[in-house]
Amino acid sequence: MMKKESYTIILFYKFTPIKNPETFKVQQKKIAEKFNLKGRMLIAKEGINATFEGLTQDIKAYIKQQKKTKLFADIVFKDSVGNGKGFTKLMVKTRPEVVTLGVGELNIKKDTAPIVTAMQLQKMYQKNDDFVILDLRNDFEIQAGHFEKTVNPNLRKFKELPEKLKELEYLKNQKVVAVCTGGIRCEKATVLLKKEGFTNLYQLKDGIHTYMKKYPGRHFKGSLFVFDNRMVTPVEDSEDREIIGQCFYCKAECEEFYNDDSVRPSKKVICCDVCIVRHKKLRPAVPV
């Protein structure tokens, strides 16, 4: 019997000056093609942000080659099990920002909040420290899974954060740990939050993904929403994993996402197998 091929999905980012994003784009696309990767990489003058899927041996070879360069040497590549269907194609694009906040240029390296590692956050929970989690992901992502002690700012998109600052003022003097999927949104957003007067602010190093991999089934409940065709992943299998997502219509326990086209702009909702039959405006939420 032939051995079943295994796939791996990686996500990574880095805020670093890219002098010529268009030239860098051509170079990076060739490297991804060399290893038969699919997925997306966004490139801006402020840095890079990418998610790729490929055969596990190809992903390992890609990382090994990239790590030989100065730019990629210190990047943390976060991985999870793929299925070969995470992406339908390869996209490498330039953008004004690798993650859009829309507040102008920020000195992220100098002004971002201090980090809390996954181990440190776990100890904070164990000691029942006085802190809150500020989840900077979109609202629909939080519905699939979130930390205990989470504050949800109800963002439809990350760039709405500046509009929500007044609603979050009550947190300014509390101990706050900002979290997001892999770390990129926190690293940028905490610069803005510090400017707005958050005095006891931290960010989770390398994101929720890293915590879930190290402490599956612990203080993060549910699944991690991901921007590939899996939509959600437990990151690591765990007997303690629980589904906390609920059908938008009947509140049944589930975590299948659909796009609701009855509103504009279309929004993502969780829907169960029973309710999907009744709601014709819903279609599978396949991002790429």
C-alpha positions in Angstrom: 0.0 0.0 0.0 1.3 3.4 -0.9 2.0 5.8 1.9 -0.5 8.6 2.1 1.0 12.0 1.3 1.0 14.5 4.1 0.5 18.2 3.8 1.5 21.1 6.1 0.2 24.7 6.3 2.5 27.4 7.6 1.8 31.0 8.5 4.4 33.6 9.1 5.1 37.3 9.0 7.7 40.0 9.7 7.6 43.7 10.0 10.8 44.7 8.2 11.6 47.4 5.6 11.1 46.1 2.1 12.8 48.6 -0.2 11.3 47.4 -3.5 8.1 45.4 -2.9 7.5 44.6 -6.6 11.0 43.2 -7.1 10.7 41.2 -3.9 7.3 39.9 -5.0 8.8 38.4 -8.2 11.6 36.8 -6.2 9.3 35.3 -3.6 6.8 34.0 -6.1 9.6 32.1 -7.9 10.7 30.5 -4.6 7.2 29.4 -3.7 6.7 28.0 -7.2 10.0 26.0 -6.9 8.5 24.2 -3.9 5.0 23.8 -5.4 3.4 25.8 -2.7 -0.1 27.3 -2.8 -1.5 30.1 -0.7 -0.9 33.8 -0.4 1.9 36.2 0.5 1.3 39.9 1.0 4.2 42.3 0.6 4.4 45.9 1.6 7.1 48.4 2.4 6.4 47.6 6.1 7.0 43.8 5.7 5.5 40.4 4.7 2.6 38.3 5.7 2.0 34.8 4.3 0.1 31.5 4.6 1.3 28.6 2.4 0.4 24.9 2.0 2.4 22.2 0.4 3.6 18.6 0.8 5.3 18.4 4.2 8.7 17.7 2.6 8.3 20.7 0.3 7.3 22.9 3.2 10.4 21.8 5.2 12.7 22.4 2.2 11.1 25.8 1.6 11.7 26.8 5.3 15.3 25.5 5.2 16.1 27.6 2.1 14.4 30.7 3.4 16.2 30.5 6.8 19.5 30.9 5.0 18.6 34.5 4.2 19.0 37.4 6.7 15.4 38.5 6.3 13.9 35.0 7.1 16.5 33.8 9.6 14.6 34.9 12.7 11.0 34.3 11.4 8.8 31.9 13.3 7.0 29.6 11.0 3.8 28.4 12.6 2.6 25.0 11.2 -0.5 22.8 11.4 -1.7 19.8 9.5 -3.1 20.5 6.0 -5.2 18.4 3.7 -3.9 19.5 0.2 -7.0 21.6 -0.3 -6.3 24.6 1.8 -5.7 26.8 -1.3 -6.5 26.5 -4.9 -3.7 28.6 -6.2 -0.6 30.7 -5.4 -0.9 34.5 -4.9 1.9 36.8 -4.2 0.8 40.4 -4.1 2.0 43.9 -3.0 -0.2 46.0 -0.8 0.0 49.4 1.0 -0.1 47.5 4.3 0.5 43.8 5.1 -2.4 44.0 7.6 -4.6 47.0 7.1 -5.2 49.4 10.1 -5.3 52.7 8.1 -3.7 55.0 10.7 -0.6 56.0 8.8 3.0 54.9 9.4 3.8 53.3 12.8 7.2 52.6 14.3 6.2 49.0 15.1 9.7 47.8 16.1 10.1 50.6 18.7 6.6 51.1 20.0 4.9 47.7 20.0 3.8 46.3 23.4 6.0 43.9 25.4 5.4 40.2 24.9 3.9 37.5 27.0 4.8 34.0 25.9 2.4 31.1 25.7 4.1 29.7 28.9 3.7 33.0 30.7 0.1 33.3 29.8 -0.6 29.7 30.9 1.0 30.6 34.3 -1.2 33.8 34.5 -4.3 31.6 34.2 -3.0 29.0 36.7 -2.4 31.8 39.3 -5.7 33.4 38.5 -4.0 36.7 37.8 -6.1 39.8 37.3 -6.0 40.5 33.6 -8.2 40.4 30.5 -7.7 39.1 27.0 -8.3 41.7 24.2 -9.0 39.6 21.1 -8.2 41.7 18.0 -9.6 39.3 15.5 -12.8 39.7 13.6 -16.0 38.9 15.5 -16.8 35.8 13.4 -13.3 34.4 14.2 -14.0 34.8 18.0 -17.3 32.9 17.6 -15.4 29.7 16.7 -13.0 29.9 19.6 -11.6 32.2 22.2 -9.7 32.5 25.4 -11.2 32.6 28.9 -11.4 36.2 30.1 -11.9 37.5 26.5 -13.1 41.0 25.7 -14.5 41.0 22.2 -14.4 44.5 20.5 -16.8 43.3 17.8 -14.7 44.1 14.8 -16.0 43.2 11.4 -12.6 44.0 10.0 -9.3 44.8 11.7 -9.3 48.3 10.3 -12.3 49.2 12.4 -10.2 49.2 15.6 -9.6 52.9 15.6 -13.4 53.5 15.6 -13.7 51.2 18.7 -11.1 52.9 20.9 -13.7 54.9 22.9 -15.6 51.8 23.7 -12.4 50.2 25.0 -11.3 53.2 27.2 -12.4 51.3 30.4 -9.5 48.9 29.8 -6.8 51.6 29.8 -5.6 50.9 33.3 -6.2 47.2 33.5 -3.7 44.5 32.7 -4.5 43.6 29.0 -3.0 40.9 26.9 -3.8 41.5 23.2 -4.2 38.3 21.1 -4.7 37.4 17.4 -4.1 34.3 15.2 -0.4 34.5 14.6 0.7 37.8 16.2 0.8 40.2 13.3 -2.4 42.2 14.2 -1.3 42.5 17.8 2.2 43.8 17.0 0.6 46.6 14.9 -2.5 47.3 17.0 -0.7 47.6 20.3 1.3 50.6 19.0 -2.0 52.4 18.5 -3.4 51.3 21.8 -0.3 52.5 23.7 -0.6 55.9 21.9 -4.2 56.0 23.2 -3.1 55.6 26.8 -3.2 51.9 27.5 -0.7 51.7 30.4 -0.5 48.0 31.3 -0.6 46.4 27.8 1.0 43.2 26.5 0.7 41.0 23.5 0.8 37.2 23.1 4.0 36.2 21.4 3.4 34.4 18.1 -0.3 34.4 18.6 -3.1 32.1 19.6 -1.8 29.4 17.2 1.3 29.0 19.3 -0.6 28.8 22.6 -3.0 26.2 21.2 -0.1 24.0 19.9 1.6 24.2 23.3 -1.5 23.9 25.5 -4.2 22.2 23.5 -7.6 22.0 25.3 -6.6 24.4 28.1 -7.7 28.0 28.4 -8.4 28.6 24.7 -11.9 27.1 24.1 -13.1 25.9 20.7 -11.3 26.0 17.4 -9.0 28.5 15.6 -10.5 30.3 12.6 -8.0 30.2 9.7 -8.0 32.0 6.4 -7.7 29.0 4.2 -10.3 26.4 3.0 -10.3 24.5 6.3 -11.9 27.5 7.9 -11.3 26.2 11.4 -8.6 24.0 13.0 -7.9 22.6 16.4 -4.2 23.1 15.6 -3.4 20.1 17.8 -5.8 17.2 18.4 -6.9 17.0 22.0 -9.4 14.9 23.8 -10.4 18.0 25.9 -11.3 20.0 22.8 -14.8 21.4 22.9 -16.9 23.0 20.1 -18.2 26.4 21.3 -19.4 27.7 18.0 -23.2 28.0 17.7 -25.5 28.1 14.7 -26.5 31.7 14.0 -30.2 30.6 13.7 -30.9 27.9 16.2 -27.9 28.0 18.5 -27.0 24.3 17.9 -23.4 23.4 18.6 -21.4 23.5 15.3 -18.5 25.3 13.6 -19.3 25.2 9.9 -18.9 28.7 8.3 -21.0 30.1 5.4 -21.2 33.4 3.7 -24.5 35.2 4.2 -25.3 37.0 1.0 -28.6 38.5 2.2 -26.7 41.5 3.5 -24.1 43.8 2.0 -21.3 43.5 2.5 -21.6 39.7 2.8 -20.8 38.3 6.3 -19.6 35.0 7.6 -22.0 33.0 9.9 -21.9 29.6 11.5 -24.8 27.4 10.4 -25.8 23.8 11.3 -26.8 21.1 8.8 -30.5 21.6 9.5 -30.7 25.4 9.1 -28.6 25.4 6.0 -31.5 23.8 4.1 -33.8 26.6 5.1 -31.5 29.5 4.3 -30.9 29.7 0.5 -28.8 32.9 0.7 -26.0 31.0 2.4 -23.0 29.6 0.5 -19.9 27.8 1.7 -17.4 30.2 3.1 -14.4 29.3 0.9 -11.9 32.2 1.0 -9.7 31.1 -1.9 
